[in-house]
């Protein structure tokens, strides 16, 4: 080998990056498989509910064996918890924040209307969510607790910004009423024909505005 050739090979060997193990493709495939399983679970739960959804039926939708499904989720409860986390992340991405940073300039009807629109669209786009939300009420795991409390904590923080003099336990109760009432009636509305659907949405907005107005409305008491 000539000296020039040796120097060229040495220089290129030093410049070349070290070889990497091919783990990323495996991890990516596993992530895609998890997403396919969660997609199938969400579809089935939307159709039959959490109690009637089985791991065998979910695996069949993904066209994998139930043994393969268990490589990713040890049981149905773990799968539903993972689906709850996914809903939590999706909900967190769309929950509205007030249009104006100054709480003195907030319009309560406008903010309530925006929140209802967001939650209505979320339930429409994620029909399995109401079933998982209801199932979470009977569970005690951290994921279920988070799913139940997250929306309430979001609105509780908004109320605290709007009316910091209101006692925390009162704000928490107000947030609970808003989230539970909105969730329940929006689920009912989603099963109605268009005219009845829109009427129920209007009634929900009127109810929430009237409920919140004495404390958080434009005529709220000064601090």
MARFIZA-185356 format. One record per atom (N, C-alpha, C, O): x, y, z. Coordinates in steps of 0.1 Angstrom, whole numbers, padded with zeros to 4 digits, always signed. Layout:
! residues N
XYZ;...
This chain:
! residues 223
+0009-0012+0000;+0000+0000+0000;+0009+0012+0000;+0018+0013+0008;+0006+0022-0009;+0014+0034-0009;+0012+0043+0003;+0002+0041+0010;+0021+0052+0005;+0019+0061+0017;+0007+0070+0015;+0000+0072+0025;+0005+0075+0003;-0007+0083+0000;-0020+0076+0003;-0029+0081+0010;-0021+0063-0001;-0033+0055+0002;-0035+0053+0016;-0046+0054+0021;-0024+0050+0023;-0025+0048+0038;-0030+0060+0045;-0038+0059+0054;-0024+0072+0041;-0028+0084+0047;-0043+0087+0044;-0050+0092+0053;-0048+0084+0032;-0062+0087+0028;-0071+0078+0037;-0081+0083+0042;-0068+0065+0038;-0076+0056+0046;-0076+0060+0060;-0087+0059+0067;-0065+0064+0066;-0064+0068+0080;-0073+0080+0082;-0080+0081+0092;-0072+0090+0073;-0079+0103+0074;-0094+0100+0073;-0102+0105+0081;-0099+0092+0064;-0113+0089+0063;-0118+0080+0074;-0130+0081+0078;-0110+0072+0080;-0114+0064+0091;-0116+0072+0103;-0125+0070+0111;-0108+0083+0105;-0110+0092+0116;-0122+0101+0114;-0129+0104+0124;-0125+0104+0102;-0137+0113+0099;-0150+0106+0100;-0160+0112+0102;-0150+0093+0097;-0162+0085+0096;-0168+0084+0110;-0161+0081+0120;-0182+0085+0111;-0188+0083+0124;-0188+0069+0128;-0188+0060+0120;-0188+0066+0141;-0188+0052+0146;-0201+0045+0142;-0211+0052+0142;-0200+0033+0139;-0212+0026+0136;-0222+0026+0147;-0218+0025+0159;-0235+0027+0144;-0245+0027+0155;-0254+0014+0154;-0256+0008+0143;-0258+0010+0166;-0266-0002+0166;-0280+0001+0160;-0285+0013+0162;-0286-0008+0154;-0299-0006+0147;-0311-0008+0156;-0319-0017+0154;-0311+0000+0167;-0322-0001+0176;-0334+0008+0173;-0345+0005+0175;-0331+0020+0167;-0342+0029+0164;-0353+0023+0155;-0365+0025+0159;-0350+0016+0144;-0361+0010+0137;-0369+0001+0145;-0382+0001+0143;-0363-0007+0154;-0371-0016+0162;-0380-0008+0171;-0392-0012+0173;-0375+0002+0178;-0383+0010+0187;-0394+0017+0179;-0405+0018+0184;-0391+0022+0167;-0401+0028+0159;-0413+0019+0156;-0424+0022+0156;-0409+0006+0152;-0419-0004+0149;-0428-0007+0161;-0440-0009+0160;-0421-0008+0172;-0428-0011+0185;-0438+0001+0188;-0450-0002+0192;-0434+0013+0186;-0442+0025+0188;-0454+0024+0179;-0466+0027+0183;-0452+0021+0166;-0463+0020+0156;-0473+0009+0160;-0485+0011+0159;-0467-0002+0165;-0476-0013+0169;-0485-0009+0181;-0497-0012+0181;-0479-0002+0191;-0486+0003+0202;-0497+0012+0198;-0509+0011+0202;-0494+0021+0188;-0504+0031+0184;-0516+0023+0176;-0527+0027+0177;-0512+0013+0169;-0523+0005+0162;-0532-0002+0172;-0544-0002+0170;-0526-0007+0182;-0534-0014+0193;-0543-0004+0200;-0554-0007+0202;-0537+0008+0203;-0546+0018+0210;-0557+0023+0201;-0568+0026+0205;-0553+0025+0188;-0564+0029+0178;-0575+0019+0178;-0587+0022+0178;-0572+0006+0177;-0582-0004+0176;-0590-0005+0189;-0602-0007+0189;-0583-0003+0201;-0590-0003+0214;-0600+0009+0214;-0611+0007+0219;-0595+0020+0210;-0604+0032+0210;-0617+0030+0201;-0628+0034+0205;-0615+0024+0189;-0626+0021+0180;-0636+0012+0187;-0648+0014+0187;-0630+0001+0192;-0639-0010+0198;-0646-0004+0210;-0658-0007+0212;-0639+0003+0219;-0645+0008+0231;-0656+0018+0227;-0667+0019+0234;-0654+0026+0217;-0665+0035+0212;-0677+0028+0208;-0688+0033+0209;-0676+0016+0203;-0687+0008+0198;-0694+0000+0209;-0706-0001+0210;-0686-0006+0218;-0692-0015+0228;-0690-0012+0242;-0695-0018+0251;-0682-0001+0245;-0679+0002+0259;-0666-0005+0264;-0662-0015+0258;-0661-0001+0276;-0649-0006+0281;-0652-0021+0286;-0644-0030+0283;-0663-0023+0293;-0666-0036+0299;-0667-0047+0288;-0662-0058+0290;-0672-0044+0277;-0675-0054+0266;-0663-0055+0256;-0663-0064+0248;-0653-0046+0257;-0642-0047+0248;-0632-0058+0254;-0628-0057+0266;-0628-0067+0246;-0619-0078+0250;-0606-0076+0243;-0605-0071+0232;-0595-0082+0249;-0582-0081+0243;-0582-0090+0230;-0575-0087+0221;-0590-0101+0230;-0591-0109+0218;-0596-0101+0206;-0591-0102+0195;-0607-0093+0209;-0613-0086+0199;-0604-0074+0194;-0604-0071+0182;-0597-0068+0203;-0588-0058+0200;-0577-0063+0191;-0573-0057+0181;-0571-0074+0195;-0560-0081+0187;-0565-0084+0173;-0558-0083+0164;-0577-0089+0172;-0583-0093+0159;-0583-0081+0150;-0581-0082+0138;-0587-0069+0156;-0588-0057+0147;-0574-0053+0142;-0573-0048+0131;-0564-0055+0150;-0550-0052+0146;-0544-0063+0137;-0534-0061+0131;-0551-0075+0137;-0546-0086+0129;-0533-0091+0135;-0524-0095+0128;-0533-0092+0149;-0522-0098+0156;-0528-0108+0165;-0540-0108+0168;-0520-0117+0171;-0524-0127+0181;-0526-0120+0194;-0519-0109+0196;-0534-0125+0203;-0535-0119+0216;-0522-0120+0224;-0519-0112+0232;-0514-0130+0221;-0501-0132+0227;-0492-0120+0223;-0485-0115+0232;-0493-0116+0211;-0485-0104+0206;-0490-0092+0214;-0481-0083+0218;-0503-0090+0215;-0508-0079+0222;-0503-0078+0236;-0499-0068+0242;-0502-0090+0243;-0497-0090+0257;-0483-0087+0258;-0478-0084+0269;-0475-0087+0247;-0461-0083+0248;-0460-0068+0250;-0450-0063+0255;-0471-0061+0246;-0471-0046+0248;-0480-0042+0260;-0477-0032+0267;-0490-0049+0263;-0499-0046+0274;-0502-0059+0281;-0508-0068+0275;-0499-0060+0294;-0501-0073+0301;-0516-0077+0303;-0519-0089+0305;-0525-0067+0303;-0539-0070+0304;-0547-0058+0299;-0542-0048+0295;-0560-0060+0299;-0569-0050+0294;-0568-0037+0302;-0569-0026+0296;-0567-0038+0315;-0566-0026+0323;-0554-0018+0320;-0555-0005+0319;-0543-0024+0317;-0531-0016+0313;-0533-0009+0300;-0529+0002+0298;-0540-0016+0291;-0543-0010+0278;-0552+0002+0279;-0550+0012+0273;-0563+0001+0287;-0572+0012+0290;-0565+0023+0297;-0568+0035+0294;-0556+0020+0306;-0548+0031+0312;-0540+0039+0302;-0539+0051+0302;-0533+0031+0293;-0525+0038+0282;-0534+0046+0273;-0530+0057+0269;-0546+0041+0271;-0556+0049+0263;-0560+0062+0270;-0562+0072+0264;-0562+0061+0283;-0565+0073+0291;-0554+0083+0291;-0557+0095+0290;-0541+0079+0291;-0530+0088+0290;-0530+0095+0276;-0527+0107+0275;-0533+0087+0266;-0533+0093+0253;-0544+0103+0252;-0542+0114+0246;-0556+0100+0257;-0567+0110+0257;-0563+0123+0265;-0566+0134+0261;-0556+0120+0276;-0552+0132+0285;-0542+0141+0277;-0544+0153+0278;-0533+0135+0270;-0523+0143+0262;-0531+0151+0251;-0528+0162+0248;-0540+0144+0244;-0548+0150+0234;-0556+0161+0239;-0558+0172+0233;-0562+0159+0250;-0571+0170+0257;-0563+0181+0261;-0567+0193+0259;-0551+0179+0266;-0542+0189+0271;-0538+0198+0259;-0536+0210+0261;-0537+0193+0248;-0533+0200+0236;-0544+0210+0231;-0540+0219+0224;-0556+0207+0234;-0567+0215+0229;-0575+0224+0239;-0582+0232+0235;-0573+0221+0252;-0581+0229+0262;-0578+0243+0260;-0566+0247+0260;-0588+0252+0259;-0586+0266+0256;-0581+0274+0268;-0584+0271+0280;-0572+0284+0265;-0568+0293+0275;-0575+0307+0272;-0579+0309+0260;-0577+0315+0281;-0584+0328+0278;-0578+0336+0267;-0566+0336+0266;-0586+0342+0259;-0581+0350+0248;-0573+0362+0252;-0563+0366+0245;-0576+0368+0264;-0569+0379+0269;-0562+0376+0282;-0567+0370+0291;-0549+0380+0283;-0541+0377+0295;-0546+0385+0307;-0544+0380+0318;-0553+0396+0305;-0559+0404+0316;-0572+0398+0319;-0582+0400+0312;-0574+0392+0331;-0587+0386+0335;-0598+0397+0336;-0610+0393+0335;-0594+0409+0338;-0605+0420+0339;-0612+0422+0326;-0623+0428+0325;-0606+0418+0315;-0611+0420+0301;-0618+0407+0296;-0622+0407+0284;-0619+0397+0304;-0625+0384+0299;-0640+0386+0297;-0646+0393+0305;-0645+0379+0287;-0659+0379+0285;-0664+0364+0289;-0660+0355+0282;-0671+0363+0299;-0675+0350+0304;-0683+0342+0293;-0679+0330+0291;-0693+0347+0287;-0700+0340+0277;-0691+0335+0265;-0692+0324+0260;-0682+0344+0261;-0672+0340+0251;-0663+0329+0255;-0661+0319+0247;-0658+0329+0267;-0649+0319+0272;-0656+0306+0274;-0651+0295+0271;-0668+0306+0279;-0676+0294+0281;-0679+0288+0267;-0679+0276+0266;-0683+0296+0258;-0686+0292+0244;-0674+0285+0238;-0676+0274+0231;-0662+0290+0240;-0650+0284+0234;-0648+0271+0240;-0644+0261+0234;-0649+0270+0254;-0647+0258+0261;-0656+0247+0256;-0652+0235+0254;-0669+0250+0255;-0679+0240+0250;-0676+0236+0236;-0677+0224+0233;-0672+0245+0227;-0669+0241+0214;-0657+0231+0213;-0657+0221+0206;-0647+0234+0221;-0635+0225+0222;-0639+0211+0227;-0635+0201+0221;-0646+0211+0238;-0650+0198+0244;-0659+0190+0235;-0659+0178+0233;-0669+0197+0228;-0678+0191+0219;-0670+0185+0207;-0673+0173+0203;-0661+0192+0202;-0653+0187+0190;-0644+0175+0195;-0642+0165+0188;-0639+0176+0207;-0630+0165+0212;-0638+0152+0214;-0633+0141+0210;-0650+0153+0219;-0659+0141+0221;-0663+0135+0207;-0663+0123+0205;-0665+0144+0198;-0669+0139+0184;-0657+0132+0177;-0659+0122+0171;-0645+0138+0179;-0633+0132+0173;-0628+0120+0181;-0621+0111+0175;-0632+0118+0193;-0627+0107+0202;-0639+0100+0208;-0641+0102+0220;-0647+0093+0201;-0659+0087+0206;-0657+0077+0217;-0666+0074+0225;-0645+0072+0218;-0642+0063+0229;-0639+0070+0243;-0639+0064+0253;-0636+0083+0242;-0633+0091+0254;-0644+0090+0265;-0640+0087+0276;-0656+0092+0262;-0667+0092+0272;-0667+0078+0280;-0669+0078+0292;-0665+0067+0272;-0665+0054+0279;-0653+0053+0288;-0654+0048+0299;-0641+0057+0284;-0629+0056+0292;-0630+0066+0304;-0626+0062+0315;-0636+0077+0302;-0639+0087+0313;-0648+0081+0324;-0645+0082+0336;-0658+0074+0319;-0668+0068+0329;-0661+0057+0336;-0662+0055+0348;-0653+0049+0329;-0646+0038+0335;-0636+0043+0346;-0633+0036+0356;-0630+0054+0343;-0620+0060+0352;-0626+0063+0366;-0619+0063+0376;-0639+0066+0366;-0645+0069+0379;-0645+0057+0389;-0645+0059+0401;-0644+0045+0383;-0644+0033+0392;-0630+0028+0395;-0629+0017+0401;-0620+0035+0390;-0606+0031+0391;-0599+0040+0401;-0603+0051+0404;-0587+0035+0406;-0579+0043+0415;-0565+0045+0411;-0557+0050+0418;-0562+0040+0399;-0548+0042+0394;-0545+0056+0390;-0555+0064+0388;-0532+0060+0390;-0529+0075+0388;-0534+0080+0374;-0538+0091+0373;-0534+0071+0364;-0538+0076+0351;-0553+0079+0351;-0557+0089+0345;-0561+0071+0357;-0575+0074+0358;-0578+0086+0366;-0586+0095+0362;-0571+0088+0377;-0573+0100+0385;-0569+0112+0377;-0576+0123+0378;-0558+0111+0370;-0554+0123+0361;-0564+0126+0351;-0567+0138+0349;-0570+0116+0345;-0580+0118+0334;-0592+0126+0340;-0597+0134+0334;-0596+0122+0352;-0608+0128+0358;-0605+0142+0363;-0613+0151+0362;-0592+0144+0368;-0589+0157+0375;-0583+0167+0365;-0583+0179+0368;-0578+0163+0354;-0570+0172+0345;-0579+0184+0340;-0575+0195+0342;-0590+0181+0335;-0599+0192+0330;-0603+0201+0341;-0604+0213+0339;-0606+0195+0352;-0611+0203+0364;-0599+0212+0368;-0602+0224+0371;-0587+0207+0369;-0576+0215+0373;-0574+0227+0363;-0570+0238+0367;-0576+0224+0350;-0574+0234+0340;-0584+0246+0343;-0579+0258+0343;-0596+0243+0345;-0606+0254+0347;-0604+0260+0361;-0607+0272+0363;-0600+0252+0370;-0598+0257+0384;-0587+0268+0383;-0588+0278+0390;-0576+0266+0375;-0566+0275+0374;-0571+0288+0367;-0566+0299+0371;-0579+0287+0357;-0585+0298+0351;-0593+0306+0360;-0593+0319+0361;-0601+0299+0368;-0610+0306+0378;-0601+0314+0389;-0604+0325+0393;-0590+0308+0392;-0581+0314+0402;-0575+0327+0396;-0573+0336+0404;-0572+0327+0383;-0567+0338+0377;-0577+0349+0376;-0574+0361+0377;-0589+0345+0374;-0600+0355+0372;-0605+0360+0386;-0607+0372+0387;-0606+0352+0396;-0611+0356+0409;-0602+0350+0420;-0607+0341+0426;-0590+0355+0422;-0581+0349+0432;-0586+0349+0446;-0581+0342+0455;-0596+0358+0449;-0601+0359+0463;-0611+0348+0466;-0614+0346+0478;-0616+0341+0456;-0625+0329+0459;-0617+0318+0465;-0606+0315+0461;-0623+0312+0475;-0616+0301+0482;-0613+0289+0473;-0621+0286+0465;-0601+0283+0475;-0597+0272+0466;-0607+0261+0465;-0610+0256+0454;-0613+0257+0476;-0623+0246+0476;-0636+0250+0468;-0642+0242+0462;-0639+0263+0468;-0650+0268+0460;-0647+0267+0445;-0655+0263+0437;-0635+0272+0442;-0631+0272+0428;-0631+0257+0423;-0635+0254+0412;-0626+0248+0431;-0625+0234+0428;-0639+0229+0425;-0642+0221+0416;-0649+0232+0434;-0663+0228+0432;-0669+0234+0419;-0676+0227+0412;-0666+0247+0416;-0671+0253+0404;-0665+0245+0392;-0673+0243+0382;-0652+0242+0392;-0646+0235+0381;-0652+0222+0379;-0654+0217+0368;-0655+0215+0390;-0661+0201+0389;-0675+0202+0383;-0678+0194+0374;-0683+0212+0387;-0696+0213+0381;-0695+0216+0366;-0703+0210+0359;-0686+0225+0362;-0685+0228+0348;-0681+0216+0340;-0687+0213+0330;-0671+0209+0344;-0666+0198+0336;-0676+0187+0336;-0678+0181+0325;-0681+0183+0347;-0691+0172+0348;-0704+0175+0340;-0709+0166+0333;-0709+0187+0342;-0721+0191+0335;-0719+0191+0320;-0727+0186+0312;-0707+0197+0316;-0704+0198+0301;-0702+0184+0295;-0708+0181+0285;-0694+0176+0302;-0692+0163+0297;-0705+0155+0295;-0707+0149+0285;-0713+0155+0306;-0725+0147+0305;-0735+0151+0294;-0740+0143+0286;-0737+0164+0293;-0747+0169+0283;-0741+0169+0269;-0748+0167+0260;-0728+0170+0268;-0722+0169+0254;-0723+0155+0249;-0725+0153+0237;-0721+0145+0258;-0723+0131+0254;-0737+0129+0249;-0740+0122+0239;-0747+0134+0257;-0761+0133+0253;-0763+0140+0239;-0770+0134+0231;-0758+0152+0238;-0760+0160+0226;-0754+0152+0214;-0760+0153+0203;-0743+0145+0216;-0737+0138+0204;-0746+0127+0199;-0743+0123+0187;-0756+0123+0206;-0765+0112+0201;-0778+0118+0195;-0786+0110+0191;-0779+0131+0195;-0792+0137+0190;-0790+0142+0176;-0779+0143+0170;-0802+0144+0169;-0802+0150+0156;-0798+0164+0157;-0797+0170+0167;-0794+0170+0145;-0788+0183+0144;-0795+0194+0152;-0789+0201+0160;-0808+0195+0150;-0815+0206+0156;-0816+0205+0171;-0813+0214+0178;-0819+0193+0176;-0819+0190+0190;-0805+0191+0196;-0803+0196+0207;-0795+0187+0188;-0781+0188+0193;-0778+0202+0196;-0773+0206+0206;-0780+0211+0186;-0777+0225+0188;-0785+0232+0199;-0779+0240+0206;-0797+0228+0200;-0805+0234+0211;-0800+0230+0225;-0799+0238+0234;-0795+0218+0226;-0790+0213+0239;-0777+0220+0242;-0774+0224+0253;-0769+0223+0232;-0756+0230+0233;-0759+0244+0238;-0752+0249+0247;-0769+0251+0232;-0773+0264+0237;-0777+0264+0251;-0774+0273+0259;-0785+0254+0255;-0790+0253+0269;-0779+0251+0278;-0778+0257+0289;-0769+0243+0274;-0757+0241+0283;-0749+0253+0285;-0745+0256+0296;-0748+0261+0274;-0740+0274+0276;-0748+0283+0285;-0741+0290+0293;-0761+0285+0283;-0769+0293+0292;-0767+0289+0306;-0765+0298+0315;-0768+0276+0309;-0768+0271+0322;-0754+0274+0329;-0754+0279+0340;-0743+0272+0321;-0730+0274+0327;-0727+0289+0329;-0721+0293+0339;-0731+0297+0320;-0729+0312+0322;-0737+0317+0334;-0731+0325+0342;-0749+0313+0335;-0757+0317+0347;-0751+0312+0360;-0752+0319+0370;-0746+0300+0359;-0740+0294+0371;-0727+0302+0376;-0725+0304+0387;-0719+0305+0366;-0706+0311+0369;-0707+0326+0370;-0698+0332+0376;-0717+0333+0364;-0717+0347+0363;-0716+0354+0377;-0709+0364+0378;-0723+0350+0387;-0722+0357+0400;-0708+0358+0406;-0705+0368+0413;-0700+0349+0402;-0686+0349+0408;-0676+0353+0398;-0666+0361+0401;-0677+0349+0385;-0667+0351+0375;-0671+0360+0364;-0663+0362+0354;-0684+0365+0364;-0689+0373+0353;-0684+0387+0353;-0675+0391+0361;-0689+0395+0343;-0684+0409+0342;-0687+0417+0354;-0680+0427+0357;-0698+0414+0361;-0702+0421+0373;-0698+0415+0386;-0704+0417+0396;-0687+0407+0385;-0682+0400+0397;-0677+0410+0407;-0673+0421+0404;-0678+0406+0420;-0674+0416+0431;-0659+0418+0430;-0651+0410+0426;-0655+0430+0434;-0641+0434+0434;-0633+0426+0445;-0639+0422+0455;-0620+0425+0444;-0612+0418+0454;-0612+0426+0466;-0605+0422+0476;
